[in-house]
Amino acid sequence: MPEHAEHPGPPHESGVAHVRICATDAATAHRVADVIASRYPRTRPPSVSTTADGLVEFVLYTDTLDVD
């Protein structure tokens, strides 16, 4: 089974949140994503991009119902 098969899907699924983090540097965005993942262990790894205005953008999905 692929690794992502156990992770939450699109935000239309009950309990799944779509999270967008924008920061001036990747280290800051990573710290915020790590805090979310430490609370919600089924958080998918973020997709990472740079916005038109030069911000680092992390987009991730997290299952808020499956909390340890």
Secondary structure, DSSP 8 states (H G I E B T S, - for coil): --GGGGS---TTSTTEEEEEEEESSHHHHHHHHHHHHHHSTT----EEEE-TTS-EEEEEEEESS---
